[in-house]
Each structure stands twice: as structure tokens, then as C-alpha cells.
């Protein structure tokens, strides 16, 4: 009744979603999972990627490099050696490694005496399908530079 001085309570209106509670919880979970996945993707793309190990056969200039069970075999005309561990070029394609390298001479050699392994350092720079490899012997001045191509066949004559 109007004007009788009593306060009337407004009628309550129930607000309900058209989505059942179980489905609503599922959608909330899906949104949460999507947000988490996007966040993880953002973190992964911002983190530096793990370096890729040098792979494949490289050859040119009468010289070649190929993967071995451990490290890499290097060989060419009158020379052979080994990089004694894995090689992981950095983002710019540059790497440094150690191993040994033996220069061979022409002429007669005693077959029962193995060549003396000479400690060597190997520095490389990969640009596309080209690898510039620099070999430096530890006990000799100077260095030798080789330009190698990825996937090229190695062809070199015997040391003579």
C-alpha cells in the first residue's frame, strides 16, 4: 500500500548465466591454459636458443671436414687431423675448437712409425653454406685458411 509509511523491499532479481556451472568452469580453465601457454611461448622466444652442433660434410680447397663418432675428422692433401670434441657455433656462426693436425711430406716414410700428433687450434666462421676454417699449429707460427662448402665432395690427390 502506498503511503502507509512502511518500507517495502525491492523484489530480488536473480541473475543467471546461460552457461551451466560445469561448462563455465571448463571455459575458465581453457582460458587459463591459453594464457599460460602464451606466457610460456613468450618466455621461450625471449630466451636464447640452444646452439646447434656443427653437422654435415664440408669440403673445398683440397680439404674437408666431416663428423666422426667423437669430434670431426679433417683431411686434405698432405694433411690430416681431428677436432677432438663437439663444435657449437654461436649465433654469428663463429666457433673455436682444439685437436691435432699432422702435415705429411712426400717421399718415403717408415710405415711402422705413426706421424706425430701436433696440437692445433681450429677457428671457423659459417656464413650460409660456406665455412671458413683456420688451422693453427701450436708449435709453429702462421695459420692455414680453408674455404669449405656444405655438402661438397672432397677430392684431393695423394701427397706427392
C-alpha positions in Angstrom: 0.0 0.0 0.0 1.2 3.3 -0.9 1.9 5.9 1.7 1.4 3.7 4.7 4.9 4.5 6.0 6.3 1.1 5.7 9.4 0.3 3.7 9.0 -2.2 1.1 11.7 -4.5 0.0 12.5 -4.3 -3.7 11.9 -7.5 -5.5 15.1 -9.5 -5.9 16.2 -10.3 -9.4 18.2 -13.4 -10.0 21.0 -13.0 -12.5 21.9 -16.3 -14.0 24.3 -17.2 -16.7 23.1 -19.1 -19.7 26.1 -21.3 -19.3 25.9 -24.2 -16.8 28.4 -24.1 -13.9 30.4 -27.1 -15.2 30.7 -25.6 -18.7 31.6 -22.2 -17.2 34.4 -23.8 -15.1 35.7 -25.6 -18.2 35.8 -22.3 -20.2 37.7 -20.6 -17.4 40.2 -23.5 -17.3 40.6 -23.2 -21.1 41.3 -19.5 -20.9 43.8 -20.1 -18.1 45.6 -22.8 -20.1 45.7 -20.5 -23.1 47.2 -17.6 -21.1 49.8 -20.0 -19.5 50.7 -21.4 -23.0 51.1 -17.9 -24.4 53.2 -16.8 -21.5 55.5 -19.9 -21.9 55.8 -19.2 -25.6 56.8 -15.6 -24.9 59.5 -16.7 -22.4 60.8 -19.4 -24.8 61.1 -16.9 -27.6 62.9 -14.4 -25.4 65.4 -16.9 -24.1 68.5 -17.6 -26.2 68.0 -20.8 -28.3 70.4 -23.6 -27.6 73.2 -23.7 -30.1 73.2 -26.2 -32.9 76.1 -28.6 -33.3 78.1 -28.3 -36.5 76.8 -31.1 -38.8 77.4 -32.4 -42.2 80.3 -32.8 -44.6 82.2 -29.7 -45.6 84.8 -29.7 -48.4 86.8 -27.4 -50.7 90.3 -26.1 -51.4 91.5 -29.8 -51.5 90.5 -30.1 -47.8 87.5 -31.5 -46.0 85.8 -31.8 -42.6 83.3 -34.5 -41.6 81.7 -35.6 -38.4 83.3 -38.6 -36.5 81.9 -40.6 -33.7 83.6 -38.1 -31.3 84.5 -34.8 -32.9 85.4 -34.3 -36.5 88.0 -35.6 -39.0 89.8 -33.1 -41.1 91.9 -34.1 -44.1 93.3 -32.9 -47.2 96.3 -33.1 -49.5 99.3 -33.8 -47.3 97.5 -33.2 -44.1 95.1 -34.9 -41.7 93.9 -34.4 -38.2 90.9 -34.3 -35.8 88.9 -31.9 -33.8 88.5 -33.7 -30.6 85.1 -32.6 -29.4 81.8 -31.2 -30.5 81.6 -27.8 -32.2 78.8 -25.4 -31.4 78.9 -22.3 -33.5 77.5 -19.2 -31.8 74.7 -17.0 -33.2 77.1 -15.3 -35.6 78.4 -18.7 -36.9 81.8 -18.4 -35.2 83.4 -21.3 -33.3 86.8 -22.3 -31.8 88.0 -25.8 -31.1 91.1 -27.8 -30.4 92.5 -31.0 -31.6 95.6 -32.2 -33.6 96.8 -31.8 -37.1 99.6 -33.6 -39.0 101.3 -32.3 -42.1 102.7 -35.1 -44.3 105.5 -34.8 -46.6 106.1 -36.5 -49.9 108.7 -39.2 -50.3 109.4 -42.3 -48.3 108.1 -42.8 -44.8 108.6 -45.6 -42.4 105.3 -47.4 -42.4 105.6 -48.5 -38.7 106.0 -45.0 -37.4 102.9 -43.0 -37.0 103.0 -39.3 -37.6 103.5 -37.2 -34.5 100.2 -35.5 -33.5 100.7 -31.8 -33.4 98.3 -29.8 -31.2 96.2 -27.5 -33.2 93.5 -24.9 -32.8 90.7 -24.6 -35.3 88.6 -21.4 -35.7 85.7 -21.2 -38.0 83.1 -18.9 -39.4 79.9 -20.2 -41.0 78.0 -17.9 -43.4 75.2 -19.7 -45.2 76.7 -22.8 -46.8 80.3 -21.6 -46.6 82.7 -22.4 -43.7 86.0 -20.5 -43.5 88.2 -22.8 -41.4 91.5 -21.6 -40.0 94.0 -24.1 -38.7 96.9 -23.1 -36.5 99.6 -25.5 -35.2 100.5 -24.9 -31.6 104.3 -25.2 -32.1 104.5 -23.3 -35.5 103.9 -19.7 -36.5 101.3 -18.9 -39.1 98.0 -20.4 -40.0 96.3 -22.1 -42.9 92.9 -20.9 -44.2 90.4 -23.2 -46.0 87.1 -22.2 -47.6 84.7 -25.1 -47.4 81.2 -25.6 -48.8 78.4 -27.6 -47.0 77.7 -30.9 -48.7 80.6 -30.7 -51.2 82.6 -33.8 -52.1 86.2 -33.9 -51.0 88.6 -34.6 -53.8 92.4 -34.3 -53.4 95.4 -36.1 -54.8 97.8 -38.1 -52.8 100.6 -36.2 -51.2 103.5 -36.1 -53.7 
